[in-house]
């Protein structure tokens, strides 16, 4: 006759019916202390910023092909005297005339400012990366136009009519299999 094995029961511990005694939490005073070496982001109109001499700017992003341009647009003071024919635009810490050697690309960059007849009214700093030189010029044009619209919404009508606010979405078409490029086919032989 088979023998039965003893059944093991699980032991369940229940919480006691009475609550634990309340412990008084110590009062702690919290102070905001700036840490050395860390940049603190503040509002553009803060008193500390005015004391440092930094200016208020309008920031926007422009894109064209594979290029992305981050544009900061500053209003230029009347004391800044610069050439009347050229805009004050720096691209990757260089003057845009030095960055873009081609005159046509220089005209592309300054075209939004030229359209509004305000070449000397603004100063722009641009960080651009990706793509080629023509795509970068188009991205800067798009970014400056968007920043100008942020500065004054009344500029929108002129910029939109000229097509500066529309992101130019034309990009290189992808290559298809069996073809040499997007549409170029290999030479066809009859025999």
LOZADO-852622 format. One record per residue: residue in one letter; chain; x, y, z of N, C-alpha, C in turn. Coordinates in steps of 0.05 Angstrom, whole numbers, plus 5000, padded with zeros to 4 digits. Layout:
N
+------+-------+------+------+------+------+------+------+------+------+------+
: rest : kette :  n.x :  n.y :  n.z : ca.x : ca.y : ca.z :  c.x :  c.y :  c.z :
+------+-------+------+------+------+------+------+------+------+------+------+
:    A :     A :    X :    Y :    Z :    X :    Y :    Z :    X :    Y :    Z :
...
+------+-------+------+------+------+------+------+------+------+------+------+
***
This chain:
191
+------+-------+------+------+------+------+------+------+------+------+------+
: rest : kette :  n.x :  n.y :  n.z : ca.x : ca.y : ca.z :  c.x :  c.y :  c.z :
+------+-------+------+------+------+------+------+------+------+------+------+
:    X :     A : 5016 : 4977 : 5000 : 5000 : 5000 : 5000 : 5018 : 5025 : 5000 :
:    X :     A : 5011 : 5043 : 4982 : 5028 : 5067 : 4980 : 5023 : 5085 : 5004 :
:    X :     A : 5045 : 5097 : 5012 : 5043 : 5116 : 5035 : 5039 : 5144 : 5025 :
:    X :     A : 5024 : 5160 : 5039 : 5019 : 5187 : 5032 : 5042 : 5205 : 5042 :
:    X :     A : 5049 : 5224 : 5025 : 5069 : 5243 : 5034 : 5055 : 5266 : 5048 :
:    X :     A : 5069 : 5276 : 5068 : 5056 : 5298 : 5083 : 5054 : 5323 : 5065 :
:    X :     A : 5032 : 5338 : 5067 : 5027 : 5362 : 5051 : 5040 : 5385 : 5065 :
:    X :     A : 5055 : 5401 : 5050 : 5068 : 5425 : 5061 : 5049 : 5449 : 5057 :
:    X :     A : 5044 : 5463 : 5078 : 5027 : 5487 : 5076 : 5044 : 5512 : 5075 :
:    X :     A : 5035 : 5531 : 5059 : 5049 : 5557 : 5057 : 5041 : 5574 : 5081 :
:    X :     A : 5061 : 5587 : 5092 : 5057 : 5604 : 5115 : 5054 : 5633 : 5104 :
:    X :     A : 5032 : 5645 : 5110 : 5026 : 5672 : 5102 : 5027 : 5690 : 5126 :
:    X :     A : 5045 : 5711 : 5124 : 5047 : 5730 : 5146 : 5029 : 5753 : 5140 :
:    X :     A : 5012 : 5759 : 5159 : 4994 : 5781 : 5156 : 5005 : 5805 : 5172 :
:    X :     A : 4999 : 5829 : 5162 : 5007 : 5853 : 5176 : 4991 : 5856 : 5202 :
:    X :     A : 5004 : 5867 : 5222 : 4989 : 5870 : 5248 : 4966 : 5889 : 5244 :
:    X :     A : 4946 : 5886 : 5261 : 4922 : 5902 : 5259 : 4927 : 5931 : 5267 :
:    X :     A : 4946 : 5936 : 5284 : 4951 : 5963 : 5293 : 4973 : 5976 : 5275 :
:    X :     A : 4970 : 6002 : 5269 : 4989 : 6016 : 5251 : 5016 : 6021 : 5266 :
:    X :     A : 5037 : 6025 : 5250 : 5063 : 6031 : 5262 : 5062 : 6059 : 5273 :
:    X :     A : 5078 : 6064 : 5293 : 5079 : 6091 : 5305 : 5089 : 6112 : 5285 :
:    X :     A : 5076 : 6135 : 5284 : 5084 : 6156 : 5265 : 5111 : 6168 : 5273 :
:    X :     A : 5129 : 6172 : 5253 : 5155 : 6183 : 5259 : 5154 : 6212 : 5249 :
:    X :     A : 5162 : 6230 : 5265 : 5162 : 6259 : 5257 : 5186 : 6263 : 5238 :
:    X :     A : 5179 : 6275 : 5214 : 5201 : 6281 : 5194 : 5214 : 6307 : 5201 :
:    X :     A : 5240 : 6308 : 5200 : 5254 : 6333 : 5206 : 5249 : 6354 : 5184 :
:    X :     A : 5247 : 6379 : 5192 : 5242 : 6400 : 5173 : 5269 : 6408 : 5160 :
:    X :     A : 5270 : 6409 : 5133 : 5294 : 6415 : 5119 : 5290 : 6440 : 5102 :
:    X :     A : 5308 : 6458 : 5103 : 5306 : 6482 : 5087 : 5322 : 6478 : 5062 :
:    X :     A : 5310 : 6484 : 5039 : 5323 : 6479 : 5013 : 5330 : 6506 : 5001 :
:    X :     A : 5355 : 6509 : 4993 : 5364 : 6534 : 4980 : 5374 : 6528 : 4952 :
:    X :     A : 5368 : 6545 : 4934 : 5379 : 6542 : 4906 : 5406 : 6555 : 4905 :
:    X :     A : 5426 : 6538 : 4900 : 5454 : 6547 : 4898 : 5464 : 6541 : 4870 :
:    X :     A : 5474 : 6562 : 4855 : 5484 : 6557 : 4828 : 5510 : 6541 : 4830 :
:    X :     A : 5513 : 6521 : 4813 : 5536 : 6504 : 4813 : 5557 : 6517 : 4794 :
:    X :     A : 5582 : 6516 : 4802 : 5603 : 6528 : 4785 : 5607 : 6510 : 4761 :
:    X :     A : 5610 : 6522 : 4738 : 5617 : 6507 : 4713 : 5592 : 6498 : 4698 :
:    X :     A : 5568 : 6503 : 4708 : 5544 : 6495 : 4694 : 5530 : 6519 : 4683 :
:    X :     A : 5520 : 6517 : 4659 : 5505 : 6539 : 4646 : 5476 : 6537 : 4656 :
:    X :     A : 5465 : 6560 : 4663 : 5438 : 6561 : 4672 : 5422 : 6576 : 4651 :
:    X :     A : 5401 : 6564 : 4641 : 5384 : 6577 : 4620 : 5364 : 6595 : 4634 :
:    X :     A : 5363 : 6620 : 4624 : 5345 : 6640 : 4635 : 5329 : 6652 : 4614 :
:    X :     A : 5309 : 6668 : 4622 : 5292 : 6683 : 4603 : 5309 : 6704 : 4588 :
:    X :     A : 5300 : 6711 : 4564 : 5316 : 6730 : 4548 : 5316 : 6758 : 4559 :
:    X :     A : 5297 : 6764 : 4576 : 5294 : 6791 : 4586 : 5305 : 6794 : 4615 :
:    X :     A : 5321 : 6775 : 4625 : 5329 : 6776 : 4653 : 5349 : 6799 : 4657 :
:    X :     A : 5351 : 6807 : 4683 : 5369 : 6830 : 4689 : 5398 : 6821 : 4687 :
:    X :     A : 5404 : 6796 : 4693 : 5432 : 6787 : 4691 : 5441 : 6788 : 4663 :
:    X :     A : 5424 : 6781 : 4644 : 5431 : 6780 : 4616 : 5436 : 6809 : 4606 :
:    X :     A : 5420 : 6828 : 4615 : 5425 : 6856 : 4607 : 5451 : 6866 : 4618 :
:    X :     A : 5459 : 6857 : 4642 : 5484 : 6865 : 4654 : 5507 : 6853 : 4639 :
:    X :     A : 5505 : 6829 : 4629 : 5526 : 6817 : 4613 : 5529 : 6828 : 4586 :
:    X :     A : 5509 : 6842 : 4576 : 5510 : 6854 : 4549 : 5501 : 6836 : 4527 :
:    X :     A : 5489 : 6813 : 4533 : 5479 : 6795 : 4512 : 5453 : 6807 : 4502 :
:    X :     A : 5447 : 6800 : 4477 : 5424 : 6812 : 4463 : 5402 : 6792 : 4461 :
:    X :     A : 5378 : 6802 : 4456 : 5355 : 6786 : 4451 : 5356 : 6778 : 4422 :
:    X :     A : 5348 : 6753 : 4416 : 5348 : 6743 : 4388 : 5324 : 6727 : 4383 :
:    X :     A : 5319 : 6723 : 4356 : 5297 : 6706 : 4347 : 5310 : 6682 : 4333 :
:    X :     A : 5303 : 6658 : 4342 : 5316 : 6634 : 4333 : 5297 : 6617 : 4316 :
:    X :     A : 5308 : 6606 : 4294 : 5291 : 6589 : 4277 : 5310 : 6569 : 4263 :
:    X :     A : 5297 : 6549 : 4250 : 5311 : 6528 : 4236 : 5302 : 6528 : 4207 :
:    X :     A : 5322 : 6527 : 4188 : 5316 : 6525 : 4160 : 5327 : 6499 : 4149 :
:    X :     A : 5313 : 6488 : 4129 : 5322 : 6462 : 4118 : 5320 : 6463 : 4087 :
:    X :     A : 5339 : 6449 : 4075 : 5339 : 6446 : 4045 : 5356 : 6422 : 4039 :
:    X :     A : 5345 : 6403 : 4022 : 5359 : 6378 : 4016 : 5367 : 6365 : 4042 :
:    X :     A : 5393 : 6360 : 4045 : 5403 : 6347 : 4070 : 5414 : 6367 : 4090 :
:    X :     A : 5411 : 6393 : 4085 : 5423 : 6414 : 4102 : 5404 : 6424 : 4122 :
:    X :     A : 5415 : 6430 : 4146 : 5399 : 6441 : 4168 : 5414 : 6466 : 4178 :
:    X :     A : 5401 : 6489 : 4179 : 5413 : 6513 : 4189 : 5398 : 6524 : 4213 :
:    X :     A : 5413 : 6529 : 4235 : 5401 : 6541 : 4258 : 5408 : 6571 : 4257 :
:    X :     A : 5388 : 6588 : 4257 : 5392 : 6617 : 4252 : 5384 : 6632 : 4278 :
:    X :     A : 5401 : 6650 : 4286 : 5394 : 6670 : 4307 : 5395 : 6697 : 4295 :
:    X :     A : 5373 : 6711 : 4297 : 5371 : 6738 : 4284 : 5370 : 6759 : 4306 :
:    X :     A : 5389 : 6777 : 4305 : 5391 : 6799 : 4324 : 5384 : 6825 : 4310 :
:    X :     A : 5371 : 6843 : 4325 : 5367 : 6870 : 4315 : 5392 : 6886 : 4319 :
:    X :     A : 5402 : 6898 : 4298 : 5427 : 6912 : 4298 : 5424 : 6940 : 4309 :
:    X :     A : 5442 : 6949 : 4326 : 5442 : 6976 : 4337 : 5450 : 6996 : 4315 :
:    X :     A : 5441 : 7020 : 4318 : 5447 : 7042 : 4299 : 5477 : 7048 : 4299 :
:    X :     A : 5491 : 7043 : 4322 : 5519 : 7049 : 4323 : 5536 : 7031 : 4307 :
:    X :     A : 5526 : 7007 : 4300 : 5541 : 6988 : 4283 : 5542 : 6999 : 4255 :
:    X :     A : 5566 : 7006 : 4246 : 5569 : 7016 : 4218 : 5583 : 6995 : 4202 :
:    X :     A : 5569 : 6985 : 4182 : 5580 : 6965 : 4164 : 5573 : 6972 : 4136 :
:    X :     A : 5585 : 6959 : 4117 : 5581 : 6964 : 4088 : 5551 : 6964 : 4082 :
:    X :     A : 5542 : 6984 : 4068 : 5514 : 6987 : 4061 : 5503 : 6965 : 4043 :
:    X :     A : 5521 : 6954 : 4026 : 5512 : 6935 : 4006 : 5510 : 6906 : 4016 :
:    X :     A : 5523 : 6900 : 4039 : 5525 : 6872 : 4048 : 5510 : 6869 : 4075 :
:    X :     A : 5498 : 6845 : 4078 : 5485 : 6839 : 4103 : 5506 : 6830 : 4123 :
:    X :     A : 5499 : 6831 : 4148 : 5518 : 6822 : 4169 : 5509 : 6794 : 4178 :
:    X :     A : 5519 : 6774 : 4164 : 5512 : 6746 : 4169 : 5538 : 6730 : 4173 :
:    X :     A : 5540 : 6716 : 4195 : 5562 : 6698 : 4200 : 5553 : 6669 : 4198 :
:    X :     A : 5567 : 6653 : 4183 : 5560 : 6625 : 4179 : 5583 : 6608 : 4190 :
:    X :     A : 5577 : 6592 : 4210 : 5598 : 6575 : 4223 : 5623 : 6592 : 4230 :
:    X :     A : 5618 : 6614 : 4243 : 5639 : 6633 : 4252 : 5656 : 6645 : 4230 :
:    X :     A : 5645 : 6646 : 4206 : 5658 : 6659 : 4183 : 5638 : 6679 : 4171 :
:    X :     A : 5647 : 6700 : 4158 : 5630 : 6717 : 4143 : 5618 : 6701 : 4120 :
:    X :     A : 5593 : 6706 : 4114 : 5580 : 6690 : 4093 : 5593 : 6695 : 4065 :
:    X :     A : 5606 : 6717 : 4061 : 5620 : 6722 : 4036 : 5644 : 6704 : 4034 :
:    X :     A : 5658 : 6699 : 4056 : 5681 : 6680 : 4056 : 5671 : 6651 : 4055 :
:    X :     A : 5649 : 6645 : 4068 : 5639 : 6617 : 4068 : 5628 : 6609 : 4041 :
:    X :     A : 5613 : 6627 : 4028 : 5602 : 6622 : 4001 : 5618 : 6638 : 3981 :
:    X :     A : 5635 : 6625 : 3967 : 5652 : 6639 : 3947 : 5636 : 6648 : 3922 :
:    X :     A : 5615 : 6632 : 3916 : 5599 : 6638 : 3892 : 5580 : 6662 : 3898 :
:    X :     A : 5580 : 6681 : 3880 : 5563 : 6705 : 3884 : 5534 : 6698 : 3883 :
:    X :     A : 5526 : 6679 : 3867 : 5498 : 6671 : 3866 : 5488 : 6660 : 3893 :
:    X :     A : 5505 : 6644 : 3906 : 5498 : 6633 : 3933 : 5497 : 6656 : 3954 :
:    X :     A : 5514 : 6676 : 3951 : 5513 : 6699 : 3969 : 5487 : 6714 : 3966 :
:    X :     A : 5477 : 6716 : 3942 : 5452 : 6729 : 3937 : 5428 : 6713 : 3948 :
:    X :     A : 5431 : 6686 : 3947 : 5410 : 6669 : 3958 : 5408 : 6673 : 3988 :
:    X :     A : 5431 : 6675 : 4002 : 5431 : 6678 : 4031 : 5419 : 6705 : 4039 :
:    X :     A : 5425 : 6726 : 4025 : 5416 : 6753 : 4033 : 5389 : 6760 : 4021 :
:    X :     A : 5377 : 6743 : 4004 : 5353 : 6750 : 3990 : 5329 : 6757 : 4008 :
:    X :     A : 5324 : 6743 : 4031 : 5301 : 6751 : 4047 : 5305 : 6779 : 4059 :
:    X :     A : 5330 : 6786 : 4067 : 5335 : 6813 : 4077 : 5333 : 6834 : 4055 :
:    X :     A : 5342 : 6826 : 4032 : 5341 : 6845 : 4009 : 5312 : 6850 : 4001 :
:    X :     A : 5295 : 6829 : 4002 : 5267 : 6832 : 3995 : 5253 : 6852 : 4013 :
:    X :     A : 5260 : 6852 : 4039 : 5248 : 6870 : 4059 : 5262 : 6897 : 4060 :
:    X :     A : 5282 : 6900 : 4044 : 5299 : 6925 : 4043 : 5310 : 6931 : 4071 :
:    X :     A : 5320 : 6910 : 4084 : 5331 : 6914 : 4111 : 5358 : 6899 : 4114 :
:    X :     A : 5376 : 6903 : 4095 : 5402 : 6890 : 4097 : 5418 : 6898 : 4121 :
:    X :     A : 5416 : 6924 : 4129 : 5432 : 6934 : 4151 : 5417 : 6934 : 4177 :
:    X :     A : 5392 : 6925 : 4177 : 5376 : 6927 : 4201 : 5380 : 6903 : 4220 :
:    X :     A : 5389 : 6881 : 4209 : 5392 : 6856 : 4225 : 5420 : 6845 : 4223 :
:    X :     A : 5426 : 6829 : 4244 : 5451 : 6814 : 4245 : 5444 : 6785 : 4250 :
:    X :     A : 5455 : 6766 : 4235 : 5448 : 6738 : 4238 : 5473 : 6721 : 4243 :
:    X :     A : 5470 : 6702 : 4261 : 5491 : 6682 : 4264 : 5478 : 6655 : 4258 :
:    X :     A : 5493 : 6639 : 4242 : 5482 : 6614 : 4231 : 5501 : 6591 : 4237 :
:    X :     A : 5489 : 6569 : 4246 : 5504 : 6544 : 4247 : 5491 : 6525 : 4227 :
:    X :     A : 5506 : 6516 : 4207 : 5495 : 6499 : 4186 : 5512 : 6475 : 4183 :
:    X :     A : 5499 : 6452 : 4178 : 5514 : 6427 : 4173 : 5497 : 6409 : 4155 :
:    X :     A : 5511 : 6391 : 4142 : 5498 : 6371 : 4124 : 5495 : 6382 : 4096 :
:    X :     A : 5494 : 6363 : 4077 : 5490 : 6370 : 4050 : 5513 : 6385 : 4037 :
:    X :     A : 5507 : 6396 : 4014 : 5528 : 6411 : 3999 : 5524 : 6441 : 4003 :
:    X :     A : 5541 : 6456 : 3988 : 5542 : 6484 : 3992 : 5516 : 6498 : 3982 :
:    X :     A : 5504 : 6488 : 3961 : 5480 : 6500 : 3950 : 5456 : 6494 : 3969 :
:    X :     A : 5455 : 6470 : 3980 : 5434 : 6463 : 3999 : 5436 : 6479 : 4024 :
:    X :     A : 5461 : 6485 : 4033 : 5465 : 6500 : 4057 : 5456 : 6529 : 4053 :
:    X :     A : 5461 : 6540 : 4029 : 5452 : 6568 : 4023 : 5422 : 6569 : 4024 :
:    X :     A : 5408 : 6549 : 4013 : 5379 : 6548 : 4013 : 5368 : 6545 : 4041 :
:    X :     A : 5382 : 6529 : 4058 : 5373 : 6525 : 4086 : 5376 : 6551 : 4102 :
:    X :     A : 5397 : 6566 : 4097 : 5401 : 6592 : 4110 : 5379 : 6611 : 4102 :
:    X :     A : 5373 : 6612 : 4076 : 5352 : 6630 : 4066 : 5325 : 6623 : 4080 :
:    X :     A : 5319 : 6598 : 4082 : 5294 : 6589 : 4095 : 5294 : 6597 : 4125 :
:    X :     A : 5317 : 6593 : 4138 : 5319 : 6599 : 4167 : 5317 : 6629 : 4173 :
:    X :     A : 5330 : 6645 : 4156 : 5328 : 6674 : 4160 : 5300 : 6684 : 4156 :
:    X :     A : 5287 : 6673 : 4136 : 5259 : 6681 : 4130 : 5241 : 6674 : 4153 :
:    X :     A : 5244 : 6651 : 4165 : 5227 : 6643 : 4188 : 5233 : 6660 : 4212 :
:    X :     A : 5258 : 6668 : 4216 : 5265 : 6685 : 4239 : 5254 : 6713 : 4235 :
:    X :     A : 5254 : 6723 : 4210 : 5243 : 6749 : 4204 : 5213 : 6749 : 4210 :
:    X :     A : 5200 : 6727 : 4204 : 5171 : 6725 : 4209 : 5166 : 6726 : 4239 :
:    X :     A : 5183 : 6713 : 4255 : 5180 : 6714 : 4284 : 5184 : 6742 : 4295 :
:    X :     A : 5203 : 6757 : 4282 : 5209 : 6784 : 4290 : 5184 : 6802 : 4286 :
:    X :     A : 5173 : 6801 : 4262 : 5149 : 6817 : 4256 : 5130 : 6801 : 4238 :
:    X :     A : 5107 : 6793 : 4249 : 5088 : 6778 : 4233 : 5078 : 6792 : 4208 :
:    X :     A : 5082 : 6818 : 4206 : 5073 : 6833 : 4182 : 5091 : 6827 : 4158 :
:    X :     A : 5115 : 6816 : 4163 : 5134 : 6809 : 4142 : 5124 : 6784 : 4127 :
:    X :     A : 5106 : 6769 : 4139 : 5098 : 6743 : 4128 : 5087 : 6745 : 4100 :
:    X :     A : 5071 : 6766 : 4095 : 5057 : 6768 : 4069 : 5078 : 6771 : 4046 :
:    X :     A : 5098 : 6788 : 4050 : 5118 : 6792 : 4029 : 5136 : 6767 : 4026 :
:    X :     A : 5144 : 6755 : 4049 : 5161 : 6731 : 4048 : 5146 : 6707 : 4035 :
:    X :     A : 5121 : 6704 : 4042 : 5105 : 6681 : 4032 : 5100 : 6685 : 4002 :
:    X :     A : 5095 : 6709 : 3993 : 5091 : 6714 : 3965 : 5116 : 6708 : 3948 :
:    X :     A : 5139 : 6714 : 3960 : 5164 : 6708 : 3946 : 5173 : 6679 : 3948 :
:    X :     A : 5159 : 6663 : 3965 : 5165 : 6635 : 3967 : 5188 : 6628 : 3986 :
:    X :     A : 5195 : 6647 : 4004 : 5217 : 6643 : 4023 : 5209 : 6626 : 4047 :
:    X :     A : 5183 : 6626 : 4054 : 5175 : 6611 : 4078 : 5168 : 6582 : 4072 :
:    X :     A : 5166 : 6575 : 4046 : 5161 : 6547 : 4039 : 5186 : 6531 : 4039 :
:    X :     A : 5186 : 6509 : 4052 : 5210 : 6491 : 4053 : 5212 : 6477 : 4026 :
:    X :     A : 5234 : 6481 : 4012 : 5238 : 6469 : 3985 : 5243 : 6439 : 3990 :
:    X :     A : 5223 : 6423 : 3983 : 5224 : 6394 : 3990 : 5237 : 6377 : 3968 :
:    X :     A : 5247 : 6390 : 3947 : 5259 : 6373 : 3926 : 5285 : 6361 : 3936 :
:    X :     A : 5287 : 6335 : 3934 : 5311 : 6321 : 3941 : 5319 : 6302 : 3919 :
:    X :     A : 5343 : 6290 : 3921 : 5352 : 6272 : 3900 : 5335 : 6246 : 3901 :
:    X :     A : 5326 : 6238 : 3877 : 5309 : 6214 : 3875 : 5326 : 6189 : 3880 :
:    X :     A : 5314 : 6169 : 3892 : 5330 : 6145 : 3898 : 5336 : 6129 : 3873 :
:    X :     A : 5357 : 6113 : 3874 : 5365 : 6096 : 3852 : 5348 : 6071 : 3852 :
:    X :     A : 5340 : 6062 : 3828 : 5324 : 6038 : 3826 : 5342 : 6015 : 3815 :
:    X :     A : 5335 : 5991 : 3823 : 5351 : 5968 : 3814 : 5348 : 5964 : 3784 :
:    X :     A : 5369 : 5956 : 3771 : 5368 : 5952 : 3742 : 5375 : 5977 : 3727 :
:    X :     A : 5376 : 6000 : 3740 : 5383 : 6025 : 3728 : 5409 : 6035 : 3739 :
:    X :     A : 5422 : 6053 : 3724 : 5448 : 6064 : 3733 : 5444 : 6086 : 3754 :
:    X :     A : 5424 : 6103 : 3749 : 5416 : 6124 : 3768 : 5387 : 6121 : 3774 :
:    X :     A : 5374 : 6144 : 3781 : 5345 : 6142 : 3787 : 5329 : 6135 : 3763 :
:    X :     A : 5337 : 6145 : 3740 : 5321 : 6140 : 3715 : 5339 : 6131 : 3692 :
:    X :     A : 5365 : 6135 : 3694 : 5383 : 6128 : 3671 : 5386 : 6098 : 3669 :
:    X :     A : 5379 : 6088 : 3645 : 5380 : 6059 : 3641 : 5406 : 6052 : 3627 :
:    X :     A : 5415 : 6027 : 3630 : 5439 : 6019 : 3615 : 5433 : 6018 : 3585 :
:    X :     A : 5455 : 6019 : 3570 : 5451 : 6020 : 3540 : 5437 : 5994 : 3531 :
:    X :     A : 5418 : 5998 : 3513 : 5403 : 5975 : 3503 : 5415 : 5965 : 3478 :
:    X :     A : 5420 : 5938 : 3477 : 5431 : 5926 : 3453 : 5409 : 5910 : 3439 :
:    X :     A : 5408 : 5913 : 3412 : 5388 : 5898 : 3397 : 5396 : 5868 : 3395 :
:    X :     A : 5422 : 5863 : 3391 : 5432 : 5836 : 3389 : 5457 : 5832 : 3405 :
+------+-------+------+------+------+------+------+------+------+------+------+
***
